[in-house]
Amino acid sequence: MSAQYAIKRLFYAVITIFFVIMFNYVLFRMLPGDPLTMLSRNPRITPEALDSIRSLYGLDLPWYEQFFVYVSNLLHGDLGLSFMYRAPVTDVILSRLGPTVSLLLVSGILAVVVGIAVGTIAAWKRGKKADLGVMSFSLILYSMPTFWLGMLMVVLFSVNLRLFPTGGMLTPGMHYATFGLMMQDFARYFFLPCAVLVLNYIAEFAIIMRNTLTDVLSEDYILTAKAKGFKDSYVLRIHAFPNAMLPVMTLAMMHLGFVVAGAIEIETIFSWPGIGRLMYEAIHARD
């Protein structure tokens, strides 16, 4: 049964990937305009040059032939040539991977750790002012769109208070005497986009942790542990907390995809040179 189940799951995975590839192919070709349309607005470009570029990118082929070429290139690990950067797409993506990974890694860890801590306090103080305050603040943060919170942070801390730069990753043209000075400059640019992601996603983990831990604290084995005379801190740390962590960690793993979607908006607002900003630029240039 295990082998049949694995084969069945593998078959469904292949079908899903095929439909995702087809969806991506159709979706971006439904967008109005293409790079050649933008180039044709230039009065200096000749029709012969446009035909040459169209042939280079395979845009002169019928749509179904373009699809088979697209799938064949994907199977060979070839993502094509970027029209805007005049370089292989794989190289362009790899050059932008570092900033996105650093942003998502730090903000993800902070959101999980702080969210779990805040949710634990709310559950332990359930029904009291601390619980009401934490849940109210978490719900307000949870309801805020990522891009809106990012723009508020820019207006407040960059425009009005002038504490942080409005966008970028490092000061343009700056030469650093030491690595520490470069990291200090990097931290100034890194703080706001990281803070927006942490604030936006910390609420979800706090709410889930609070509700899960509240259910766990009402279980019979928790009452038994308290009846044996164990301290409340011991019961929370040894008996309640580990069991409440299971759904939270599952949520954290599932949350990675949504964090990437939020990073697209944040990288665009703060001009962070990562994958999200690259995707925005590519769509804007019909690349």
Secondary structure, DSSP 8 states (H G I E B T S, - for coil): -HHHHHHHHHHHHHHHHHHHHHHHHHHHHHSS--HHHHHTT-TT--HHHHHHHHHHTTTTS-HHHHHHHHHHHHHTT---B-TTTSSBHHHHHHHHHHHHHHHHHHHHHHHHHHHHHHHHHHHHTTTSHHHHHHHHHHHHHHHS-HHHHHHHHIIIIIIIS--S-SS-SS-TT---SSHHHHHHHHHHHHHHHHHHHHHHHHHHHHHHHHHHHHHHHTSHHHHHHHHTT--HHHIIIIIIHHHHHHHHHHHHHHTHHHHHHHHHHHHHHTT--SHHHHHHHHHHTT-
